[in-house]
Amino acid sequence: MDFLEYFFAIIHEMIKRLITALILLAIVIEAGTIGYVLIEKWGAIDSLYMTVITIASVGFMEVNPLSQTGRIFTIFLIIFGIGTLTFGISTFTAFLVEGELSEILRRRKMEKNISGLKGHYIVCGMGKIGRHIIEELYKTERLCVAIDKNEEECKRLAEEEKLFIKGDATSSSVLRSANIAHAKGVFCALPTDAENLLLILTARGISPSLKIVARAEEDESEEKMRRAGADGVVMPEFIGGLRMTSAMVRPEAVTFLDKMLKDQEEIYRVEDVFVDAGSALAGKTLKTSGLMEKKGFSVVALRKGDKYMFNPSCDERIETGDAVILIGESKSIREVKAVRG
């Protein structure tokens, strides 16, 4: 079935290009035929025949002797006719030779892969923040799709073999092409607060249960974005100020976090495990759950309602709706999340 889809995609693209070239050629032939009829007073068949042999440059003799005006007209007809034929041939050749065929195949395959995703994340905007988001998601082995309308950014994503869609992220059709109906969350990292606000409204309208996290530059934008439907709003300048302060007053803690986040060999993260009704952790204490004895991570906190219990006791019971905060190897933590009751 994949082969048929790719085959028809190629045929469709070839037909589009051929139609464009044929339309231009038909215009030139019609103009040439009318020109000879008006200038030389020939019949329609003779004029059409003269136009075709002129454009084709086959070297046949003139149908009838040409007047001075007719010869000048023929010169221009040759120029436009050969130019049109060259355009058609070069366009078709470029499609086959210069990588456009493989580009269509790659794009169709990517669209099929995106349509089959479930529980993935959509990153809108491939600026500096968006790039870091994508890198982190790939690094922690989470499925994701990028959306950006910048040609250079899309080329970079293609070279890195990442899933992406070129288009305006605030458009409903573009979001649907990213399979937003089956997505787990959307990152709104567009250049301006106005664009991110529109994106939040559009995404929330398509999928009410979607988790949305947005960036904001202005202080007043945070409240607007939350009212529009954002679950979380991050202000890079505010976070940057806190980070610089921490680097000054608590350098060892910051160095530890930097090493944890930037280590290329081992991926350590602070992760949360939400306990739903189907979780194997529901109804157990931290001790009987086995979390305290497992290697690769440590239990940092337990969230109950709106309150967090830091360094909780082994006898603390885990209930449905709670969240366990862990720090350690991402791979080990994912294994805990995958276990169902």
N, C-alpha and C positions, 0 to 999 in steps of 0.2 A: 504493500500500500504506500509506503514511503517513496518508493521509486516512481509510482504513478503521480504522486503529488508533486515531486520535483520535476518530473517530465512535463506535466501540464503547466507548471509555473514557468518553465523555460519557453514552452510554446507560446504562452500568453505574452511574455515579455518580447519575444521575437516578432509576434504579430503586431504589437504596439509600435515597434520601431519600423517595421516594414510599411505599415499603414501611413506613418508620417512621411516616409520617403516617397511612397506612391502618390500621396496627395500632392506633394511638391512637384513630382514629375508630371502629374496630370495637369497641374496649373501651367507648367511650361509648355506642354504639348498643345493645350487649348489656346494659350496666348500666341504660340507660333502659327497655328492653323488660322486663327482669326487675322493675324498680321499679314499672312500671304494673301488671304482672300481680299483684304482691304487694300493692300499695297499693289499686288500684282494682278488682281482681278481674276485669280484662278478659281477653279471649282473646289469644293470642300475636300474631295478625295485627293486631288493633286496637292492641295495645301497641306493636308495631313501627312501624305507620303513624304513631301519635301521636309516637313518638320521632323519626322521620325529619323530619316536618313541623315539629317544635319546633326541632330542630338547624338545619334549613335556613332557618327563619324566613320561610316562604312566606306566612304569614298565613291559612292555612286554619282553619276552625272546629274546635273540639275534637270528637273522636270521640264522646265521651259527657261529660256534666257532670262536672267535677272536684270532688273533696272538698277540704277545707281542706289536708289533708296532701298530696294530689295536686298542689295548686297550689304549695306550698312545694317539693316535689320537682321540679316543672317549672321553677321559677326556677333552681335549681341546675343542672338539665340544660341550660338555655339558656346559662348562664355557661360550663360546661365544654364544651358542644358548639361554641359559637361560638369559644371559645378554641382548641379543637383544629383547627377549620377554618382559623382565622387563622394558626395555627402552620404548617399544611401549605402554605397559599398563600404565606405570607411566606418559608418555607424554599425553596420552589421558585423564587419570584421572585428571591430573593437569589442563588441559584445561577446564574440567567441574567443578572441585571442588575448585581450588585455585584462582578463581577470573578472570581467563583469558576470560571466556565467557562473564562476565559482562563488562570487559574492551573492548571487541570487540563491544558489543552493545553500550557502551558509546561513543566509537570512531566513529562508524557509525552515531549515532545520532548527534554528534558534526559536522561531515562532512556535514550532511544534513542542519544543522542550518547555517553553514558558507556559504554554497552554496546559501542560501536564503537571505543573507544580501545585503543591498544596502545603499550607503552613509556612510559606516563604515570606520574605520581607521585600518591600519595594522602597528603593532609595531614590528620591526625587531631587535632582540637582547634583551635578558632579563638580562642584567647586572644591575648595580645600577641605571643607567639612565633609562633604559627600564622599570624597575619595577615602578619607580616614574611616568613614562608616563602612564602606564597601570592603576595605582591606580587613577590618576587624571581623566582619561577618564571614568572609572567606577564611580567615585565619582560624576562627572558631567553628568552622564547618557548618555554617548555617546557610540555607538556600536563600538567594536574593536575586533581585532584578533591578538594574539601574535604569533611570529615565533621564534623558537630557536632550536638548535640541541643538547643542553645539556639535558641529561636524568633527572638529579635532578631538573632542572628548570621546565621541562615539568610535572614532578610529582607534584611539588608545584602548578602549574597552575591548574592541574586536581583536586587537593584537594580543591582549592579555587573556583572550578567550573567556571573557566574562559575559554573562547574559545581560542584554540591554535592549532598550527600545528608544529610537530616536523620535522625539516629539515633545509637545508641550504637556508637561505633567499636570497642568490644571484642567486639561481636557478630559471629559468623561470617557471618550472613545479610547484615548491613549491609556488611561488607567485600566480600562477593561481589557485592553490588549496585553497588559501586564498581569492579567488574571487576578485582579484585585478581589474578586468575589471569594477566592480561596486563600487569600493572603492572611498572614498572621498580624502584620503591622506595616505601617507606612512611615518613613522618615521624611519630613518636610524640610529640605535643606536648600531651597531655592534662594536666589540672591536677595530678594526684598521681603519685608514683612507682609506687604500687600499680596504678593504672589503666594506666600505660604498660607496666609489666611484664606485665600480663595481655594487653594489646594485642600485645606482642611475641610471646608464646606463641601467641596465636590466629593472627596473621599468618604466623608461621613454620610453623605446622601446616598452613595452607592452601597456602602456596607456599614450599617449602624453598630455592629459588634467589633469592628476593626479597632486595633490599638494604634493611636497616632501620636508621634512625638515630633515636635517642631522646634526650629531654631528661631530666635527673636533677637533683633538688634535694639529696639526701643523698649524701655521699661513698661510703657502703657500697652504694648502689644501683647504682653503675657496674658493679661486678663481677657482681652478680646479673643485670643486664640483658644483659651480654655472654654470660653462661652460658646465658641464656634464648634467645639467638639474635640479639642486636643487633650489627650490624656497626660501629656507631659510637655513642658516648654523649657528649653535650654537656652540660656543667654551666654554666648561665648565670652563676651567681655567681662561679665560678672564672674564666671568660672575661672577665667584667666587671672583676674585679680586675686581670687582666693588661692589659686595655685601658686602665684608668685609669693604671696605672704607665707604660705606653707613651706616653700623652698627656703625661705629666710629663717623662720622660727622653729621649724621641725624638719631639718634636712635629712635625717636618717630615715624617717618615715617616708618622705618623698622619694628618696633614693630607692627604697624597698619597692614602692609602687611602680617606679619607672622600670626597674629591673623586671618586675613581674609582667608588665605590659609589653615591654620591648624585647624580651628574651625570644630569640628565634628558634631555639632548640626545644624548649619546654614551654607550653602555653598554660600559664596560670592566670586564673581570673576569680573575681568575687561573683558568684552566681546565686540565683534564687531558685528554689524548687517549690512550686505551688502545689499544695496538697488538695486535690479534688476528691470526689467520692470514689473514683476508681483507683486512687493511689494506694500502693502497697504500704505506705507510711501511715495512713489514716487509722486512728485509734490506738496506735502504739506509743510507748514512751521512747525517748531518744535512745535509751539503753537497749530496749528490745527491738528497735528498728534496725540496729546494727550500724547506724551512722557513725557512732563514736569510735567503733573499732576498725572501720574501713580505712584502707590506706589510700593516699593520693589527695585527701582533702580534710579539712577540719570544719566543725560546726561553729560559726561565728555568732549567730543570733537566731531567734525564733520570733516571727511576727504573729501576734494574736490580735485580730481586729486592727486598731490603729496604733497599737503599742508594740514596741520591740523589746525583747528580752535578750540582752547581750550575755554571752557566755552562759547559756542556760544549763540547768541541772540535768543530770542523766535521767532523773525521774520525771521530767517534764513531759506531759502527754501531748502528742501531735494530733490535732483535730482537723476535720475537713474545713477548708477555708484558710488554714494557716499557711505560712510560707517559711521554709527553712533556708537561712542564708549560709552559704558555704564558701570557703576559700580554698583553692587548690587547683589540681589539673583539670582542665576543661573536659578532657576525655572521660575521666573518672566520674565527674559530676553528670555528664550526659547519660552515663550508664544508670545512675540513680534515677534520673528523670524518666528513663525508658521503662523502668520496672512498674508494672501494674499489679493491682491486687487480684 
